[in-house]
Amino acid sequence: MYRYLADGGVPDPSPNAPDELTGKVDTVLGIVAWAGTAAGVAGVLITGAMMSISMRRGEGSEHMGRLGMVLGGCVLVAAAGPLVNFVFV
């Protein structure tokens, strides 16, 4: 059989977070998104510099794999917001 709470009602909490919390979370997420974008740009620049130095020295370059990982990270950072919005909203 079914068991109910003592008063017979089922709790129905509000689905919205408090405004104070959402403002702070939005600020933190904005900073993290900015930092992820900055890290992606820095990663591309550093990988490009390492590739050019290796080519100038005449060494074989294994930096294409690193560049692919950096670009994959950039795509992940850029797509994180839309992916979460698609899955949870």
PyMOL Python script that loads the backbone (N, CA, C, O; Angstrom):
from pymol import cmd

cmd.read_pdbstr("""\
ATOM      1  N   MET A   1       0.829  -1.186   0.000  1.00  0.00           N
ATOM      2  CA  MET A   1       0.000   0.000   0.000  1.00  0.00           C
ATOM      3  C   MET A   1       0.869   1.244   0.000  1.00  0.00           C
ATOM      4  O   MET A   1       2.065   1.199   0.290  1.00  0.00           O
ATOM      5  N   TYR A   2       0.240   2.337  -0.329  1.00  0.00           N
ATOM      6  CA  TYR A   2       0.934   3.614  -0.356  1.00  0.00           C
ATOM      7  C   TYR A   2       0.961   4.235   1.028  1.00  0.00           C
ATOM      8  O   TYR A   2      -0.003   4.133   1.787  1.00  0.00           O
ATOM      9  N   ARG A   3       2.064   4.872   1.346  1.00  0.00           N
ATOM     10  CA  ARG A   3       2.166   5.580   2.619  1.00  0.00           C
ATOM     11  C   ARG A   3       2.334   7.061   2.331  1.00  0.00           C
ATOM     12  O   ARG A   3       3.159   7.454   1.506  1.00  0.00           O
ATOM     13  N   TYR A   4       1.571   7.854   2.994  1.00  0.00           N
ATOM     14  CA  TYR A   4       1.596   9.301   2.800  1.00  0.00           C
ATOM     15  C   TYR A   4       2.130   9.974   4.052  1.00  0.00           C
ATOM     16  O   TYR A   4       2.261   9.351   5.106  1.00  0.00           O
ATOM     17  N   LEU A   5       2.434  11.247   3.919  1.00  0.00           N
ATOM     18  CA  LEU A   5       2.846  12.027   5.083  1.00  0.00           C
ATOM     19  C   LEU A   5       1.687  12.147   6.056  1.00  0.00           C
ATOM     20  O   LEU A   5       0.541  11.868   5.703  1.00  0.00           O
ATOM     21  N   ALA A   6       1.979  12.556   7.261  1.00  0.00           N
ATOM     22  CA  ALA A   6       0.963  12.606   8.315  1.00  0.00           C
ATOM     23  C   ALA A   6      -0.230  13.475   7.937  1.00  0.00           C
ATOM     24  O   ALA A   6      -1.363  13.130   8.271  1.00  0.00           O
ATOM     25  N   ASP A   7      -0.005  14.595   7.249  1.00  0.00           N
ATOM     26  CA  ASP A   7      -1.136  15.471   6.906  1.00  0.00           C
ATOM     27  C   ASP A   7      -1.780  15.088   5.581  1.00  0.00           C
ATOM     28  O   ASP A   7      -2.772  15.698   5.181  1.00  0.00           O
ATOM     29  N   GLY A   8      -1.243  14.099   4.901  1.00  0.00           N
ATOM     30  CA  GLY A   8      -1.853  13.640   3.655  1.00  0.00           C
ATOM     31  C   GLY A   8      -1.378  14.401   2.438  1.00  0.00           C
ATOM     32  O   GLY A   8      -1.769  14.062   1.320  1.00  0.00           O
ATOM     33  N   GLY A   9      -0.539  15.429   2.614  1.00  0.00           N
ATOM     34  CA  GLY A   9      -0.069  16.214   1.473  1.00  0.00           C
ATOM     35  C   GLY A   9       1.290  15.759   0.985  1.00  0.00           C
ATOM     36  O   GLY A   9       2.080  15.199   1.745  1.00  0.00           O
ATOM     37  N   VAL A  10       1.551  15.996  -0.258  1.00  0.00           N
ATOM     38  CA  VAL A  10       2.841  15.678  -0.854  1.00  0.00           C
ATOM     39  C   VAL A  10       3.600  16.983  -1.039  1.00  0.00           C
ATOM     40  O   VAL A  10       3.043  17.927  -1.599  1.00  0.00           O
ATOM     41  N   PRO A  11       4.848  17.076  -0.591  1.00  0.00           N
ATOM     42  CA  PRO A  11       5.588  18.327  -0.736  1.00  0.00           C
ATOM     43  C   PRO A  11       5.787  18.702  -2.193  1.00  0.00           C
ATOM     44  O   PRO A  11       6.021  17.838  -3.038  1.00  0.00           O
ATOM     45  N   ASP A  12       5.696  19.983  -2.482  1.00  0.00           N
ATOM     46  CA  ASP A  12       5.885  20.502  -3.831  1.00  0.00           C
ATOM     47  C   ASP A  12       6.785  21.729  -3.741  1.00  0.00           C
ATOM     48  O   ASP A  12       6.290  22.855  -3.711  1.00  0.00           O
ATOM     49  N   PRO A  13       8.113  21.521  -3.697  1.00  0.00           N
ATOM     50  CA  PRO A  13       9.018  22.655  -3.543  1.00  0.00           C
ATOM     51  C   PRO A  13       9.053  23.525  -4.794  1.00  0.00           C
ATOM     52  O   PRO A  13       8.711  23.076  -5.888  1.00  0.00           O
ATOM     53  N   SER A  14       9.465  24.760  -4.620  1.00  0.00           N
ATOM     54  CA  SER A  14       9.580  25.695  -5.733  1.00  0.00           C
ATOM     55  C   SER A  14      10.730  25.261  -6.640  1.00  0.00           C
ATOM     56  O   SER A  14      11.808  24.940  -6.138  1.00  0.00           O
ATOM     57  N   PRO A  15      10.536  25.241  -7.957  1.00  0.00           N
ATOM     58  CA  PRO A  15      11.591  24.802  -8.859  1.00  0.00           C
ATOM     59  C   PRO A  15      12.669  25.851  -9.113  1.00  0.00           C
ATOM     60  O   PRO A  15      13.688  25.554  -9.736  1.00  0.00           O
ATOM     61  N   ASN A  16      12.452  27.066  -8.641  1.00  0.00           N
ATOM     62  CA  ASN A  16      13.395  28.143  -8.913  1.00  0.00           C
ATOM     63  C   ASN A  16      14.350  28.349  -7.747  1.00  0.00           C
ATOM     64  O   ASN A  16      13.961  28.260  -6.583  1.00  0.00           O
ATOM     65  N   ALA A  17      15.606  28.627  -8.080  1.00  0.00           N
ATOM     66  CA  ALA A  17      16.607  28.922  -7.057  1.00  0.00           C
ATOM     67  C   ALA A  17      16.429  30.368  -6.596  1.00  0.00           C
ATOM     68  O   ALA A  17      15.878  31.187  -7.331  1.00  0.00           O
ATOM     69  N   PRO A  18      16.885  30.687  -5.401  1.00  0.00           N
ATOM     70  CA  PRO A  18      16.795  32.070  -4.930  1.00  0.00           C
ATOM     71  C   PRO A  18      17.586  33.019  -5.831  1.00  0.00           C
ATOM     72  O   PRO A  18      18.612  32.641  -6.396  1.00  0.00           O
ATOM     73  N   ASP A  19      17.099  34.256  -5.958  1.00  0.00           N
ATOM     74  CA  ASP A  19      17.749  35.237  -6.828  1.00  0.00           C
ATOM     75  C   ASP A  19      19.181  35.533  -6.397  1.00  0.00           C
ATOM     76  O   ASP A  19      20.046  35.751  -7.245  1.00  0.00           O
ATOM     77  N   GLU A  20      19.445  35.544  -5.089  1.00  0.00           N
ATOM     78  CA  GLU A  20      20.797  35.820  -4.610  1.00  0.00           C
ATOM     79  C   GLU A  20      21.768  34.748  -5.112  1.00  0.00           C
ATOM     80  O   GLU A  20      22.906  35.048  -5.473  1.00  0.00           O
ATOM     81  N   LEU A  21      21.308  33.506  -5.129  1.00  0.00           N
ATOM     82  CA  LEU A  21      22.165  32.396  -5.561  1.00  0.00           C
ATOM     83  C   LEU A  21      22.381  32.425  -7.064  1.00  0.00           C
ATOM     84  O   LEU A  21      23.505  32.217  -7.521  1.00  0.00           O
ATOM     85  N   THR A  22      21.349  32.675  -7.837  1.00  0.00           N
ATOM     86  CA  THR A  22      21.492  32.648  -9.292  1.00  0.00           C
ATOM     87  C   THR A  22      22.422  33.759  -9.768  1.00  0.00           C
ATOM     88  O   THR A  22      23.177  33.558 -10.719  1.00  0.00           O
ATOM     89  N   GLY A  23      22.384  34.909  -9.138  1.00  0.00           N
ATOM     90  CA  GLY A  23      23.286  35.993  -9.522  1.00  0.00           C
ATOM     91  C   GLY A  23      24.741  35.618  -9.290  1.00  0.00           C
ATOM     92  O   GLY A  23      25.594  35.883 -10.136  1.00  0.00           O
ATOM     93  N   LYS A  24      25.029  35.000  -8.144  1.00  0.00           N
ATOM     94  CA  LYS A  24      26.400  34.604  -7.833  1.00  0.00           C
ATOM     95  C   LYS A  24      26.866  33.475  -8.744  1.00  0.00           C
ATOM     96  O   LYS A  24      28.012  33.471  -9.194  1.00  0.00           O
ATOM     97  N   VAL A  25      25.985  32.521  -9.018  1.00  0.00           N
ATOM     98  CA  VAL A  25      26.347  31.405  -9.900  1.00  0.00           C
ATOM     99  C   VAL A  25      26.606  31.915 -11.314  1.00  0.00           C
ATOM    100  O   VAL A  25      27.544  31.465 -11.971  1.00  0.00           O
ATOM    101  N   ASP A  26      25.783  32.854 -11.789  1.00  0.00           N
ATOM    102  CA  ASP A  26      26.007  33.425 -13.116  1.00  0.00           C
ATOM    103  C   ASP A  26      27.349  34.141 -13.195  1.00  0.00           C
ATOM    104  O   ASP A  26      28.045  34.051 -14.206  1.00  0.00           O
ATOM    105  N   THR A  27      27.713  34.850 -12.132  1.00  0.00           N
ATOM    106  CA  THR A  27      29.009  35.532 -12.101  1.00  0.00           C
ATOM    107  C   THR A  27      30.156  34.530 -12.163  1.00  0.00           C
ATOM    108  O   THR A  27      31.100  34.712 -12.932  1.00  0.00           O
ATOM    109  N   VAL A  28      30.080  33.479 -11.361  1.00  0.00           N
ATOM    110  CA  VAL A  28      31.139  32.466 -11.352  1.00  0.00           C
ATOM    111  C   VAL A  28      31.227  31.762 -12.704  1.00  0.00           C
ATOM    112  O   VAL A  28      32.326  31.539 -13.212  1.00  0.00           O
ATOM    113  N   LEU A  29      30.093  31.412 -13.287  1.00  0.00           N
ATOM    114  CA  LEU A  29      30.110  30.744 -14.591  1.00  0.00           C
ATOM    115  C   LEU A  29      30.659  31.655 -15.683  1.00  0.00           C
ATOM    116  O   LEU A  29      31.339  31.185 -16.595  1.00  0.00           O
ATOM    117  N   GLY A  30      30.372  32.940 -15.600  1.00  0.00           N
ATOM    118  CA  GLY A  30      30.926  33.889 -16.559  1.00  0.00           C
ATOM    119  C   GLY A  30      32.438  33.980 -16.453  1.00  0.00           C
ATOM    120  O   GLY A  30      33.133  34.031 -17.468  1.00  0.00           O
ATOM    121  N   ILE A  31      32.948  34.000 -15.228  1.00  0.00           N
ATOM    122  CA  ILE A  31      34.400  34.048 -15.028  1.00  0.00           C
ATOM    123  C   ILE A  31      35.054  32.765 -15.528  1.00  0.00           C
ATOM    124  O   ILE A  31      36.105  32.808 -16.167  1.00  0.00           O
ATOM    125  N   VAL A  32      34.431  31.621 -15.235  1.00  0.00           N
ATOM    126  CA  VAL A  32      34.987  30.338 -15.690  1.00  0.00           C
ATOM    127  C   VAL A  32      34.962  30.259 -17.216  1.00  0.00           C
ATOM    128  O   VAL A  32      35.915  29.761 -17.816  1.00  0.00           O
ATOM    129  N   ALA A  33      33.906  30.733 -17.849  1.00  0.00           N
ATOM    130  CA  ALA A  33      33.832  30.717 -19.310  1.00  0.00           C
ATOM    131  C   ALA A  33      34.904  31.623 -19.909  1.00  0.00           C
ATOM    132  O   ALA A  33      35.548  31.259 -20.893  1.00  0.00           O
ATOM    133  N   TRP A  34      35.095  32.800 -19.319  1.00  0.00           N
ATOM    134  CA  TRP A  34      36.128  33.710 -19.796  1.00  0.00           C
ATOM    135  C   TRP A  34      37.510  33.069 -19.645  1.00  0.00           C
ATOM    136  O   TRP A  34      38.332  33.141 -20.559  1.00  0.00           O
ATOM    137  N   ALA A  35      37.764  32.443 -18.493  1.00  0.00           N
ATOM    138  CA  ALA A  35      39.058  31.806 -18.252  1.00  0.00           C
ATOM    139  C   ALA A  35      39.283  30.644 -19.224  1.00  0.00           C
ATOM    140  O   ALA A  35      40.399  30.451 -19.705  1.00  0.00           O
ATOM    141  N   GLY A  36      38.246  29.879 -19.513  1.00  0.00           N
ATOM    142  CA  GLY A  36      38.373  28.785 -20.473  1.00  0.00           C
ATOM    143  C   GLY A  36      38.694  29.285 -21.866  1.00  0.00           C
ATOM    144  O   GLY A  36      39.504  28.683 -22.572  1.00  0.00           O
ATOM    145  N   THR A  37      38.068  30.377 -22.270  1.00  0.00           N
ATOM    146  CA  THR A  37      38.356  30.962 -23.573  1.00  0.00           C
ATOM    147  C   THR A  37      39.781  31.497 -23.620  1.00  0.00           C
ATOM    148  O   THR A  37      40.493  31.293 -24.603  1.00  0.00           O
ATOM    149  N   ALA A  38      40.198  32.183 -22.555  1.00  0.00           N
ATOM    150  CA  ALA A  38      41.562  32.704 -22.502  1.00  0.00           C
ATOM    151  C   ALA A  38      42.581  31.569 -22.521  1.00  0.00           C
ATOM    152  O   ALA A  38      43.619  31.685 -23.173  1.00  0.00           O
ATOM    153  N   ALA A  39      42.300  30.480 -21.818  1.00  0.00           N
ATOM    154  CA  ALA A  39      43.208  29.334 -21.817  1.00  0.00           C
ATOM    155  C   ALA A  39      43.277  28.703 -23.202  1.00  0.00           C
ATOM    156  O   ALA A  39      44.347  28.270 -23.629  1.00  0.00           O
ATOM    157  N   GLY A  40      42.164  28.647 -23.901  1.00  0.00           N
ATOM    158  CA  GLY A  40      42.168  28.101 -25.262  1.00  0.00           C
ATOM    159  C   GLY A  40      42.999  28.943 -26.214  1.00  0.00           C
ATOM    160  O   GLY A  40      43.763  28.406 -27.017  1.00  0.00           O
ATOM    161  N   VAL A  41      42.855  30.259 -26.130  1.00  0.00           N
ATOM    162  CA  VAL A  41      43.653  31.152 -26.985  1.00  0.00           C
ATOM    163  C   VAL A  41      45.132  31.022 -26.640  1.00  0.00           C
ATOM    164  O   VAL A  41      45.974  30.950 -27.536  1.00  0.00           O
ATOM    165  N   ALA A  42      45.453  30.992 -25.348  1.00  0.00           N
ATOM    166  CA  ALA A  42      46.849  30.842 -24.934  1.00  0.00           C
ATOM    167  C   ALA A  42      47.399  29.495 -25.395  1.00  0.00           C
ATOM    168  O   ALA A  42      48.549  29.415 -25.828  1.00  0.00           O
ATOM    169  N   GLY A  43      46.609  28.456 -25.310  1.00  0.00           N
ATOM    170  CA  GLY A  43      47.059  27.136 -25.754  1.00  0.00           C
ATOM    171  C   GLY A  43      47.359  27.097 -27.240  1.00  0.00           C
ATOM    172  O   GLY A  43      48.346  26.492 -27.657  1.00  0.00           O
ATOM    173  N   VAL A  44      46.514  27.739 -28.048  1.00  0.00           N
ATOM    174  CA  VAL A  44      46.761  27.777 -29.486  1.00  0.00           C
ATOM    175  C   VAL A  44      48.027  28.573 -29.780  1.00  0.00           C
ATOM    176  O   VAL A  44      48.839  28.165 -30.610  1.00  0.00           O
ATOM    177  N   LEU A  45      48.199  29.709 -29.103  1.00  0.00           N
ATOM    178  CA  LEU A  45      49.394  30.525 -29.328  1.00  0.00           C
ATOM    179  C   LEU A  45      50.666  29.792 -28.915  1.00  0.00           C
ATOM    180  O   LEU A  45      51.659  29.815 -29.643  1.00  0.00           O
ATOM    181  N   ILE A  46      50.643  29.150 -27.768  1.00  0.00           N
ATOM    182  CA  ILE A  46      51.827  28.425 -27.290  1.00  0.00           C
ATOM    183  C   ILE A  46      52.145  27.245 -28.198  1.00  0.00           C
ATOM    184  O   ILE A  46      53.310  27.002 -28.513  1.00  0.00           O
ATOM    185  N   THR A  47      51.124  26.515 -28.619  1.00  0.00           N
ATOM    186  CA  THR A  47      51.359  25.387 -29.515  1.00  0.00           C
ATOM    187  C   THR A  47      51.902  25.856 -30.856  1.00  0.00           C
ATOM    188  O   THR A  47      52.793  25.222 -31.420  1.00  0.00           O
ATOM    189  N   GLY A  48      51.377  26.957 -31.369  1.00  0.00           N
ATOM    190  CA  GLY A  48      51.895  27.517 -32.623  1.00  0.00           C
ATOM    191  C   GLY A  48      53.342  27.954 -32.493  1.00  0.00           C
ATOM    192  O   GLY A  48      54.143  27.732 -33.401  1.00  0.00           O
ATOM    193  N   ALA A  49      53.684  28.575 -31.367  1.00  0.00           N
ATOM    194  CA  ALA A  49      55.073  28.990 -31.145  1.00  0.00           C
ATOM    195  C   ALA A  49      55.993  27.779 -31.060  1.00  0.00           C
ATOM    196  O   ALA A  49      57.090  27.793 -31.618  1.00  0.00           O
ATOM    197  N   MET A  50      55.555  26.732 -30.366  1.00  0.00           N
ATOM    198  CA  MET A  50      56.377  25.522 -30.257  1.00  0.00           C
ATOM    199  C   MET A  50      56.547  24.855 -31.622  1.00  0.00           C
ATOM    200  O   MET A  50      57.618  24.331 -31.930  1.00  0.00           O
ATOM    201  N   MET A  51      55.496  24.873 -32.436  1.00  0.00           N
ATOM    202  CA  MET A  51      55.593  24.293 -33.779  1.00  0.00           C
ATOM    203  C   MET A  51      56.579  25.075 -34.634  1.00  0.00           C
ATOM    204  O   MET A  51      57.379  24.481 -35.357  1.00  0.00           O
ATOM    205  N   SER A  52      56.530  26.395 -34.560  1.00  0.00           N
ATOM    206  CA  SER A  52      57.433  27.195 -35.387  1.00  0.00           C
ATOM    207  C   SER A  52      58.887  27.032 -34.942  1.00  0.00           C
ATOM    208  O   SER A  52      59.787  26.994 -35.781  1.00  0.00           O
ATOM    209  N   ILE A  53      59.122  26.936 -33.654  1.00  0.00           N
ATOM    210  CA  ILE A  53      60.480  26.724 -33.157  1.00  0.00           C
ATOM    211  C   ILE A  53      60.995  25.356 -33.600  1.00  0.00           C
ATOM    212  O   ILE A  53      62.156  25.228 -33.991  1.00  0.00           O
ATOM    213  N   SER A  54      60.152  24.348 -33.543  1.00  0.00           N
ATOM    214  CA  SER A  54      60.567  23.002 -33.973  1.00  0.00           C
ATOM    215  C   SER A  54      60.878  22.970 -35.458  1.00  0.00           C
ATOM    216  O   SER A  54      61.842  22.330 -35.877  1.00  0.00           O
ATOM    217  N   MET A  55      60.076  23.649 -36.253  1.00  0.00           N
ATOM    218  CA  MET A  55      60.309  23.671 -37.695  1.00  0.00           C
ATOM    219  C   MET A  55      61.590  24.427 -38.025  1.00  0.00           C
ATOM    220  O   MET A  55      62.333  24.037 -38.925  1.00  0.00           O
ATOM    221  N   ARG A  56      61.840  25.490 -37.306  1.00  0.00           N
ATOM    222  CA  ARG A  56      63.051  26.274 -37.560  1.00  0.00           C
ATOM    223  C   ARG A  56      64.305  25.466 -37.229  1.00  0.00           C
ATOM    224  O   ARG A  56      65.327  25.591 -37.905  1.00  0.00           O
ATOM    225  N   ARG A  57      64.223  24.647 -36.198  1.00  0.00           N
ATOM    226  CA  ARG A  57      65.358  23.804 -35.814  1.00  0.00           C
ATOM    227  C   ARG A  57      65.509  22.600 -36.739  1.00  0.00           C
ATOM    228  O   ARG A  57      66.551  21.944 -36.735  1.00  0.00           O
ATOM    229  N   GLY A  58      64.486  22.306 -37.525  1.00  0.00           N
ATOM    230  CA  GLY A  58      64.545  21.158 -38.421  1.00  0.00           C
ATOM    231  C   GLY A  58      64.112  19.866 -37.765  1.00  0.00           C
ATOM    232  O   GLY A  58      64.300  18.790 -38.333  1.00  0.00           O
ATOM    233  N   GLU A  59      63.541  19.951 -36.586  1.00  0.00           N
ATOM    234  CA  GLU A  59      63.084  18.756 -35.876  1.00  0.00           C
ATOM    235  C   GLU A  59      61.712  18.350 -36.385  1.00  0.00           C
ATOM    236  O   GLU A  59      60.933  19.172 -36.868  1.00  0.00           O
ATOM    237  N   GLY A  60      61.442  17.065 -36.263  1.00  0.00           N
ATOM    238  CA  GLY A  60      60.111  16.581 -36.597  1.00  0.00           C
ATOM    239  C   GLY A  60      59.093  17.131 -35.610  1.00  0.00           C
ATOM    240  O   GLY A  60      59.384  17.277 -34.423  1.00  0.00           O
ATOM    241  N   SER A  61      57.933  17.427 -36.094  1.00  0.00           N
ATOM    242  CA  SER A  61      56.941  18.063 -35.228  1.00  0.00           C
ATOM    243  C   SER A  61      55.885  17.058 -34.792  1.00  0.00           C
ATOM    244  O   SER A  61      55.242  16.411 -35.619  1.00  0.00           O
ATOM    245  N   GLU A  62      55.721  16.940 -33.502  1.00  0.00           N
ATOM    246  CA  GLU A  62      54.648  16.112 -32.948  1.00  0.00           C
ATOM    247  C   GLU A  62      53.575  16.996 -32.324  1.00  0.00           C
ATOM    248  O   GLU A  62      52.788  16.548 -31.490  1.00  0.00           O
ATOM    249  N   HIS A  63      53.556  18.244 -32.736  1.00  0.00           N
ATOM    250  CA  HIS A  63      52.672  19.201 -32.099  1.00  0.00           C
ATOM    251  C   HIS A  63      51.259  19.214 -32.690  1.00  0.00           C
ATOM    252  O   HIS A  63      50.364  19.855 -32.138  1.00  0.00           O
ATOM    253  N   MET A  64      51.056  18.516 -33.796  1.00  0.00           N
ATOM    254  CA  MET A  64      49.710  18.504 -34.383  1.00  0.00           C
ATOM    255  C   MET A  64      48.720  17.812 -33.454  1.00  0.00           C
ATOM    256  O   MET A  64      47.564  18.225 -33.363  1.00  0.00           O
ATOM    257  N   GLY A  65      49.157  16.775 -32.771  1.00  0.00           N
ATOM    258  CA  GLY A  65      48.286  16.117 -31.792  1.00  0.00           C
ATOM    259  C   GLY A  65      47.942  17.047 -30.647  1.00  0.00           C
ATOM    260  O   GLY A  65      46.800  17.086 -30.188  1.00  0.00           O
ATOM    261  N   ARG A  66      48.937  17.799 -30.185  1.00  0.00           N
ATOM    262  CA  ARG A  66      48.699  18.774 -29.124  1.00  0.00           C
ATOM    263  C   ARG A  66      47.737  19.866 -29.597  1.00  0.00           C
ATOM    264  O   ARG A  66      46.844  20.278 -28.858  1.00  0.00           O
ATOM    265  N   LEU A  67      47.929  20.332 -30.841  1.00  0.00           N
ATOM    266  CA  LEU A  67      47.032  21.350 -31.382  1.00  0.00           C
ATOM    267  C   LEU A  67      45.609  20.816 -31.484  1.00  0.00           C
ATOM    268  O   LEU A  67      44.652  21.540 -31.209  1.00  0.00           O
ATOM    269  N   GLY A  68      45.467  19.551 -31.879  1.00  0.00           N
ATOM    270  CA  GLY A  68      44.137  18.943 -31.946  1.00  0.00           C
ATOM    271  C   GLY A  68      43.478  18.878 -30.571  1.00  0.00           C
ATOM    272  O   GLY A  68      42.278  19.119 -30.439  1.00  0.00           O
ATOM    273  N   MET A  69      44.269  18.550 -29.548  1.00  0.00           N
ATOM    274  CA  MET A  69      43.708  18.508 -28.192  1.00  0.00           C
ATOM    275  C   MET A  69      43.303  19.907 -27.725  1.00  0.00           C
ATOM    276  O   MET A  69      42.260  20.068 -27.091  1.00  0.00           O
ATOM    277  N   VAL A  70      44.113  20.912 -28.029  1.00  0.00           N
ATOM    278  CA  VAL A  70      43.780  22.284 -27.641  1.00  0.00           C
ATOM    279  C   VAL A  70      42.508  22.731 -28.347  1.00  0.00           C
ATOM    280  O   VAL A  70      41.618  23.308 -27.723  1.00  0.00           O
ATOM    281  N   LEU A  71      42.419  22.468 -29.639  1.00  0.00           N
ATOM    282  CA  LEU A  71      41.223  22.862 -30.383  1.00  0.00           C
ATOM    283  C   LEU A  71      39.995  22.087 -29.924  1.00  0.00           C
ATOM    284  O   LEU A  71      38.894  22.636 -29.900  1.00  0.00           O
ATOM    285  N   GLY A  72      40.166  20.822 -29.561  1.00  0.00           N
ATOM    286  CA  GLY A  72      39.050  20.055 -29.001  1.00  0.00           C
ATOM    287  C   GLY A  72      38.577  20.654 -27.681  1.00  0.00           C
ATOM    288  O   GLY A  72      37.376  20.716 -27.417  1.00  0.00           O
ATOM    289  N   GLY A  73      39.521  21.092 -26.856  1.00  0.00           N
ATOM    290  CA  GLY A  73      39.158  21.758 -25.608  1.00  0.00           C
ATOM    291  C   GLY A  73      38.421  23.062 -25.859  1.00  0.00           C
ATOM    292  O   GLY A  73      37.477  23.396 -25.144  1.00  0.00           O
ATOM    293  N   CYS A  74      38.854  23.803 -26.881  1.00  0.00           N
ATOM    294  CA  CYS A  74      38.169  25.056 -27.233  1.00  0.00           C
ATOM    295  C   CYS A  74      36.728  24.779 -27.665  1.00  0.00           C
ATOM    296  O   CYS A  74      35.810  25.504 -27.282  1.00  0.00           O
ATOM    297  N   VAL A  75      36.538  23.740 -28.452  1.00  0.00           N
ATOM    298  CA  VAL A  75      35.184  23.380 -28.885  1.00  0.00           C
ATOM    299  C   VAL A  75      34.339  22.971 -27.685  1.00  0.00           C
ATOM    300  O   VAL A  75      33.166  23.334 -27.599  1.00  0.00           O
ATOM    301  N   LEU A  76      34.925  22.224 -26.765  1.00  0.00           N
ATOM    302  CA  LEU A  76      34.195  21.801 -25.573  1.00  0.00           C
ATOM    303  C   LEU A  76      33.790  22.994 -24.710  1.00  0.00           C
ATOM    304  O   LEU A  76      32.665  23.046 -24.212  1.00  0.00           O
ATOM    305  N   VAL A  77      34.695  23.944 -24.532  1.00  0.00           N
ATOM    306  CA  VAL A  77      34.372  25.140 -23.739  1.00  0.00           C
ATOM    307  C   VAL A  77      33.272  25.946 -24.422  1.00  0.00           C
ATOM    308  O   VAL A  77      32.352  26.436 -23.767  1.00  0.00           O
ATOM    309  N   ALA A  78      33.376  26.079 -25.745  1.00  0.00           N
ATOM    310  CA  ALA A  78      32.381  26.867 -26.472  1.00  0.00           C
ATOM    311  C   ALA A  78      31.019  26.181 -26.506  1.00  0.00           C
ATOM    312  O   ALA A  78      29.990  26.856 -26.535  1.00  0.00           O
ATOM    313  N   ALA A  79      30.999  24.854 -26.503  1.00  0.00           N
ATOM    314  CA  ALA A  79      29.738  24.122 -26.620  1.00  0.00           C
ATOM    315  C   ALA A  79      29.140  23.733 -25.276  1.00  0.00           C
ATOM    316  O   ALA A  79      28.044  23.173 -25.239  1.00  0.00           O
ATOM    317  N   ALA A  80      29.824  24.010 -24.173  1.00  0.00           N
ATOM    318  CA  ALA A  80      29.337  23.569 -22.863  1.00  0.00           C
ATOM    319  C   ALA A  80      27.977  24.173 -22.525  1.00  0.00           C
ATOM    320  O   ALA A  80      27.067  23.455 -22.111  1.00  0.00           O
ATOM    321  N   GLY A  81      27.834  25.465 -22.696  1.00  0.00           N
ATOM    322  CA  GLY A  81      26.563  26.126 -22.375  1.00  0.00           C
ATOM    323  C   GLY A  81      25.399  25.596 -23.203  1.00  0.00           C
ATOM    324  O   GLY A  81      24.384  25.197 -22.633  1.00  0.00           O
ATOM    325  N   PRO A  82      25.515  25.580 -24.536  1.00  0.00           N
ATOM    326  CA  PRO A  82      24.418  25.034 -25.344  1.00  0.00           C
ATOM    327  C   PRO A  82      24.114  23.564 -25.062  1.00  0.00           C
ATOM    328  O   PRO A  82      22.953  23.158 -25.108  1.00  0.00           O
ATOM    329  N   LEU A  83      25.145  22.754 -24.770  1.00  0.00           N
ATOM    330  CA  LEU A  83      24.894  21.343 -24.466  1.00  0.00           C
ATOM    331  C   LEU A  83      24.100  21.180 -23.179  1.00  0.00           C
ATOM    332  O   LEU A  83      23.148  20.400 -23.129  1.00  0.00           O
ATOM    333  N   VAL A  84      24.484  21.906 -22.143  1.00  0.00           N
ATOM    334  CA  VAL A  84      23.746  21.822 -20.865  1.00  0.00           C
ATOM    335  C   VAL A  84      22.338  22.353 -21.054  1.00  0.00           C
ATOM    336  O   VAL A  84      21.388  21.785 -20.515  1.00  0.00           O
ATOM    337  N   ASN A  85      22.184  23.429 -21.808  1.00  0.00           N
ATOM    338  CA  ASN A  85      20.856  23.982 -22.072  1.00  0.00           C
ATOM    339  C   ASN A  85      19.990  22.978 -22.825  1.00  0.00           C
ATOM    340  O   ASN A  85      18.799  22.857 -22.536  1.00  0.00           O
ATOM    341  N   PHE A  86      20.562  22.264 -23.777  1.00  0.00           N
ATOM    342  CA  PHE A  86      19.805  21.268 -24.533  1.00  0.00           C
ATOM    343  C   PHE A  86      19.381  20.092 -23.669  1.00  0.00           C
ATOM    344  O   PHE A  86      18.259  19.602 -23.795  1.00  0.00           O
ATOM    345  N   VAL A  87      20.269  19.636 -22.793  1.00  0.00           N
ATOM    346  CA  VAL A  87      19.994  18.442 -21.996  1.00  0.00           C
ATOM    347  C   VAL A  87      19.030  18.740 -20.858  1.00  0.00           C
ATOM    348  O   VAL A  87      18.128  17.944 -20.597  1.00  0.00           O
ATOM    349  N   PHE A  88      19.199  19.867 -20.173  1.00  0.00           N
ATOM    350  CA  PHE A  88      18.436  20.107 -18.960  1.00  0.00           C
ATOM    351  C   PHE A  88      17.258  21.062 -19.110  1.00  0.00           C
ATOM    352  O   PHE A  88      16.459  21.186 -18.183  1.00  0.00           O
ATOM    353  N   VAL A  89      17.129  21.720 -20.213  1.00  0.00           N
ATOM    354  CA  VAL A  89      16.013  22.670 -20.346  1.00  0.00           C
ATOM    355  C   VAL A  89      15.024  22.204 -21.365  1.00  0.00           C
ATOM    356  O   VAL A  89      14.023  22.879 -21.607  1.00  0.00           O
TER     357      VAL A  89
END
""", "prot")
cmd.dss("prot")
cmd.show_as("cartoon", "prot")
cmd.util.cbc("prot")
cmd.orient("prot")
